[in-house]
């Protein structure tokens, strides 16, 4: 099993701008400093992405996603609102593009301190961090069909494990430093088009995807995440692959009552997904299967909605399929306890980017 766990404070990058100690950790023990990067500023990618999800069954389920990103020569600030009812799913994503931000948004260098903010005449978006919680505030004018979206959501973050991974590429000065924080209990509301989408901490959860790094130009990855209350326990998972040289560690974990249980290789099988770079052929809306190399994460995934988006500016290409659906199966903790998931609302995505 690939399992280089980082357990002590250290610098992420050495004097050559390379990851000093590739591996994974439960906290951000490796300290990221933008000034340590040796690649040009237009190649640096920094983002905070939050997803908050309410599972109210087949007729009352929804999610909202927020992104603030500085990807060097382009910034992508977005909000997605998704209705995940079985018979009538719906989604809309609205994005503000910025040219060559290259660090001017001043995104924090760790996930535990500082506010992440974006403001213009149309969009106001702020992520605040304080002890034990995270607060999301948003106002998006003309989000869709001339209507405004507003949001105020609080995520509870007690002292708990997270998933952090430091991954190099086999190319000089390229690396990926990423943290996933799952099972944060959510409360608050989103208002849009006269409708109120509420979140309650006794049933709803949020997830943070925090990333910093320098990528190679052409990448395809798979990523899945979900949270649920299972028999009174806070349960979540993070699965994925496709980014860089993962010989030191994978990003695959189970979250169970605030503790991480480490997994090895995951395989996500989408029907007719034959070619890694072919984004059009897979049957995204048919049932998927997910398996782990040691049999500790064996699932089926039944899609509800494919949030697909494609942007092609020749040199900059992004083709995304973020598929929301329900996960069922078993996962096994480090002590061999078996946990059953039944119709847990979550997502899995396949993304191909050139930029």
C-alpha positions, 0 to 999 in steps of 0.5 A, spaced: 500 500 500 502 506 498 502 510 504 507 515 506 504 519 511 506 526 513 506 527 520 510 533 522 511 540 520 515 542 514 516 546 508 512 543 502 517 545 496 525 545 497 529 550 494 528 548 487 521 548 487 520 541 488 515 537 493 520 535 498 516 529 501 511 527 497 505 523 501 499 524 504 497 527 511 491 528 516 492 536 516 496 541 512 503 539 515 506 541 509 507 549 509 505 552 502 508 558 500 507 561 493 514 565 493 517 558 493 514 556 486 519 556 481 514 556 475 512 562 472 506 566 475 501 564 469 502 557 470 500 557 478 493 555 480 490 556 486 482 555 488 477 554 494 471 550 492 465 548 496 459 544 495 453 543 500 448 538 499 441 537 502 439 530 501 431 530 502 430 524 498 427 523 491 423 529 491 427 534 495 434 534 494 439 539 492 446 542 492 450 549 491 457 549 489 461 555 490 468 557 487 473 562 487 479 561 483 486 564 480 489 559 475 494 564 472 492 566 466 485 565 467 480 566 473 474 562 474 469 565 479 462 561 479 456 558 483 452 552 481 445 551 483 442 544 482 435 541 483 437 533 484 429 530 484 429 524 481 424 525 476 425 533 474 433 534 475 435 541 474 442 545 474 445 552 472 452 554 473 454 561 472 461 563 471 465 570 471 471 570 467 478 574 469 484 575 464 491 574 467 489 574 475 496 571 477 495 572 484 492 579 485 486 575 489 491 574 494 488 567 496 490 564 503 496 560 503 493 555 508 486 553 509 485 555 516 487 562 516 484 568 512 478 570 508 478 568 500 474 573 497 471 576 490 468 582 488 465 585 482 459 589 480 455 583 479 458 577 484 460 578 491 463 572 494 466 571 500 469 565 504 470 566 512 474 562 516 474 562 524 475 557 529 470 551 528 467 554 522 467 556 515 462 561 513 460 562 505 456 569 503 454 570 496 450 575 492 450 573 484 446 579 480 443 576 474 445 569 476 440 566 471 434 569 467 435 576 470 434 573 477 439 574 483 441 568 487 443 570 495 446 565 500 449 565 507 451 558 509 455 556 515 459 549 516 461 546 522 468 544 522 470 541 529 477 538 530 477 532 525 482 529 520 482 531 513 485 529 507 491 532 504 496 530 499 502 533 496 503 530 489 509 531 484 509 530 476 514 527 472 516 534 470 520 540 473 516 545 478 510 541 477 506 539 483 499 539 486 497 540 493 490 539 495 486 538 501 479 535 502 475 537 508 468 532 508 463 531 513 462 539 515 455 540 518 451 545 514 446 550 516 443 556 512 440 558 506 440 559 498 434 564 495 433 564 488 427 565 484 422 566 490 424 559 492 428 558 499 433 552 499 435 551 506 440 547 510 440 544 517 446 541 521 442 535 523 442 532 516 446 536 511 453 537 510 459 541 506 465 539 503 471 543 501 476 542 495 482 547 497 488 546 491 494 550 490 499 548 485 502 548 478 500 543 473 502 540 466 498 542 460 493 536 459 490 532 464 484 528 465 482 526 472 476 522 476 474 525 483 468 523 487 465 525 494 460 524 499 457 525 506 451 522 510 449 520 517 449 513 517 446 510 523 448 516 527 455 516 525 458 522 520 460 518 514 464 521 508 469 519 502 474 522 497 476 518 491 480 520 485 486 519 481 489 522 474 493 527 477 501 527 477 505 521 480 501 518 485 507 513 487 507 515 494 500 516 496 493 516 493 487 521 495 482 515 497 480 515 504 473 514 508 471 519 513 468 516 519 466 520 525 472 525 524 477 520 523 480 518 516 481 511 514 486 510 508 484 506 502 489 504 496 487 504 489 480 506 486 477 504 479 471 508 477 468 504 471 463 509 467 459 505 462 463 505 455 469 509 458 474 506 453 479 512 452 481 516 458 481 523 453 474 521 450 469 525 454 463 524 449 463 516 449 461 514 456 454 513 458 454 518 464 447 516 465 447 509 466 450 505 472 457 506 474 461 501 479 467 503 483 472 498 486 478 499 491 484 494 490 483 491 497 476 490 496 475 496 501 470 500 497 465 496 493 460 501 490 454 502 485 453 509 483 446 511 480 446 517 476 441 523 477 444 529 473 450 530 469 452 537 470 456 538 464 460 544 461 465 545 455 469 551 454 474 551 448 478 557 446 483 552 442 489 553 447 484 553 453 480 547 453 475 545 459 470 539 458 467 537 465 462 532 467 460 532 474 455 527 475 450 527 481 447 521 483 446 515 489 452 511 491 450 504 494 455 498 497 460 497 502 466 500 505 471 497 510 474 501 516 481 500 518 479 496 524 475 491 519 468 494 521 464 494 515 459 500 513 454 500 508 452 506 504 445 505 501 442 511 496 447 516 499 447 522 495 454 524 492 457 526 485 463 523 481 466 527 476 470 526 469 474 532 467 479 534 461 483 540 462 488 543 457 490 550 460 
